[in-house]
Amino acid sequence: MMRAPSAILALCVLSSVSQGQYRGLEYEIAEEQPIIEGVPRAVVRIYAGYDDANSQLNAIFGISTHPLSISTSDPLGFYQHPAGGDTSLAINPASFPFIPDLEFDSWVTLGAQDNEGNQLLNIGIDFGPWNAAGSLDADDGAWFCVPDTPQNFPDASGRVLLMQLTVTYGETISGTIHLQGRDAAGQTTQFHDQTFFIPTGAGGTEYCTGDGTDGLICPCGNPSTSGGCLNGTGSGAYLFGEGSSSIAADNLVLSAVGLDPGQPGLYFQGNNRVAGGAGIHFGDGLRCAGGGVIRLQVRVASDSGESETTASISSLGGVQAGDVRRYQLWYRNPNTTLCGSGFNLSNGYEITWVL
């Protein structure tokens, strides 16, 4: 199930009619990031908020004059589980113990998070591109429920669930949708051009992955599809940021997955992208961050091959607003080394610090 939200924020609302008891779109991001296929993911839910429990939402739609579009910066697209589906009608919670990743499938809905009592309908929506790592677009379609269906009405928090979208942690989600419903007096309401932009991570940029697309290929034919160069676990170490790049907030956490369990790794900061971001061969991986190197923290990987910093990155790194710094994890893998060096590195991760 969804964990407690780390962010519940009102989104940009551009309505062509009076909002009445409708307060706008809201979203929440699960506090913990599931690791799916070796990649940490952000699970985002988007809602329509209402201040009147008797208001109802009947349809989310797109027409030629007001097209609907939902997209992500994630090159992998929205996560689509093979056992899932386009709408919440395909989600059977009884399957979660046997197919745990199904819980994080991406889908659209109106009020219901699974198939129990769900009366959702849809027409004119082509989900094909969405299922092929593309966007969801419609200029003559909708998902909807018949008016006065129980799931049309706000929950105890005054919200109607619209969709669950799962992407690689750190990527963004954006879109424009249009809502039709009824107010407490039974009058039809329409809210056009409801836009949203949702960042899911610290806003950093990954680079130097070792697959040859943005730098050197890994040293012994060991590229990975995510993170740094392949190690003996079957994946590369994937470094990413959680929290924010705000010095005042001081909540940036550097995290890595795909590590050898029980082995130590050094998180470090550099001023530059080594070789312009191409990196240089170093051990089983690539050295990607350099220049004025600062050792931040040594952390030991858990039994599941994950680690994260617990110290203040901004304080240890001595950063100021406007500074651009690069980060990397240098870790041991003596028992599973592929090139014979006994150590490897994650991808590089670049952050621009703000106040």
Buried (B, 14 or more C-beta within 10 A) or exposed (E): EBEEBBEBEEBEBEBEEEEBBBBBBBBBBBEEBBBBEBBBBBBBBBBBBBEBEEBBBBBBBBBEEBBBBBBBEBEBBBBBBEEBBBBBBBBBEEBBEEBEBBBBBBBBBBBBBBBEEBBBBBEEBEBEEBBEBEBBBBBBBBBBBEBEBEBBBBEEEBBBBBBBBBBBBBBBBBBBBBBBBBBEEEEEBBBBBBBBEBBBBBBBBBBBBBBEEBBBBBBBEBBBBBBBBBBBBEBBBBBBBBBBBBBEEEBBBBBBBBBBBEBBBBBBBBBBBBBEBBBBBBBBBBBBBBEEBBEBBBBEBEEEBBBBBEBBBBEBBEBEEEBEBBBBBBBBBEEBBBBEBBBBBBBBBBBBBBE
